[in-house]
């Protein structure tokens, strides 16, 4: 599972845009982002909206499993499908476009629902420090375990099939 993170510090307020990749959407067409954790003070978050224009709730991120994040933003309606891109508007003083990492070196954590068989599963995806830059402050891909594990499993499976044919 992958998502992209694009920041823009050239606007006022600045923006952080989070979106599932086309590959993830093709694999899980009903997947949706429902929670985003940031290491940005809640007071620096002006607002959060999805592609439908819905306002997201912004609050304290205490009690999450991915290190100490400062802010949690969640959708008001978990039944929305395809809510991304999610745009977070921020007013960070002297912001260079990079996001601060937390104590576990995670920059952001994203909760994705409606994945797996019957769209009944969910997963958390995190991203650590990344130097990829698109000229506006950065574009970062967030790799998840199945992205790497599934192709490797397929190769091992093919090798096993071809080995059995030789015997």
N, C-alpha and C positions, 0 to 999 in steps of 0.2 A: 504494500500500500504506500502511496506517495502523495505528498501535497507540496505546493509551492508557497513560498513566503516572499513577498515583495514589499520593500519599504520605500517610502518617498519622503525625504525631508525637505524638498524644494517647495512644498505647499504649506499653507498655514490654515488649519492645523495639518501636521504631517499625517501620513497614512501608513498603515500596515495592512496588507491584503493577503488573506489566506484562502487557498483554493485547492481542491483535490485535482490531481492531474487527470488528463484525458484517459490515460491507461487505467487508473483507478476507477474512474466513472464507467469505463467500458466493462471492467471486470465486475463491478458492483454498481449497477445503474441506479439503484435506489439509495445509495449511501448518502449520508448527510453529516455535516459537522454540527455538533450540538454544544460543545464547550471548548473554550480556548483559555489556557493559562499563560500569563506573561509575567516577566520580572520587571514590570513598569509600575510605578505607584498608581493606585486607583485615581488619585487626584489629577494625574496627567492624561487620563483617558476621557476625552470629550464625549464620545458616543461610539456605538458599534451598530452597524447595520448589515443586513444580508442583501442578496440580489433582489428580494421582493420589497426592500425598503423597510422591513420590520426592525424595530429597535430592540437590541439585545440588552439583557440585564448585566450590570457591571458591579462587582463586589469583591470582597476579600477572598483570597485563594487558600486560606488555611485548611490544613487537613488533606492535602493531595499527596499522592505517592511518588512524585517526581522531583523531590527537593523543594526548597522554599521558594515558591512563586509569590508575588505580591498581589496580583490581580487575576480574578476569574471572570470571564464573560460567558453567558449562556443564553441560548435562544429562549424566547417566551413560549414557543410552540414546537415541541418535539415531533409533531406530525408533519412538519414541513419537509418536502423532499427537494433536493438540489438547492440548498440554501446558499451555496457558495457562488461567487466569492464573498467572504466576510470581510468587511472593511472596518478597521479600527482607527478612529481619528484620535490623534494624540498631540499634546502640546508639551513636548519635552524640551526644556531649556538647553540651548547649545547642542542640539541633537545632530549627530553626524550620519544618521541613517542606520547605524547598527543597533541591535538590541542587546541589552546586558544579559549575560548568562547568570543563572542562579548558582547556588553552592554545589550542585551536581553537574555543572557545566551545560545545563539545558537552557536554551534560549526561549523556547516555546513548547507547549504541549497541547495536543489537539485530540479531542474525543470524537471518534467517528462511529456512528450507528448505522444499522441496516446493512450489514455485511454478512458474508457467509451463506450457508444454505438457508433458504427461506427468509433471508434478511433479518435473522434473529440474533446475530452476534454484534459485538461492538469491539473497538480496540482504541487504545491510546497510542498516539504517535508523537515522538519527541524529536527535537532537533537541538544539536549542540552548536558550538561556535563553528561558523563556516565562512570562508573568505571569498566565495563566489560573488562577483559584483556585476551588476548590469548597468552601472553608470549613474543610477539614481539612488544608490544606497545598498542595493544587493538583491539578489534572487537566490533563494536557498531551497534545495530539494530535501524532503524528509523521507529517507528510506525506512522501510519496515521489514521485519524478518521474512515474510512470505515473498517479498520482491527478490530476495537472494536465494532463499531455500527452495522455492518451486522450480526454477530452472535447473538447479543442481540435482534435485530429486528426479527430474525428467531425464537428465543425462545419465544418471546412475541406472534408472529403469531401462533406458534404451541399451546401455552396456550389458545389463543382465539378460535382456531378451536376445541380443546378438550372441552372447556367450552360450546361452542354452541352445541356440540354433546350431552352433559349431559342434556341440556334443551330440 
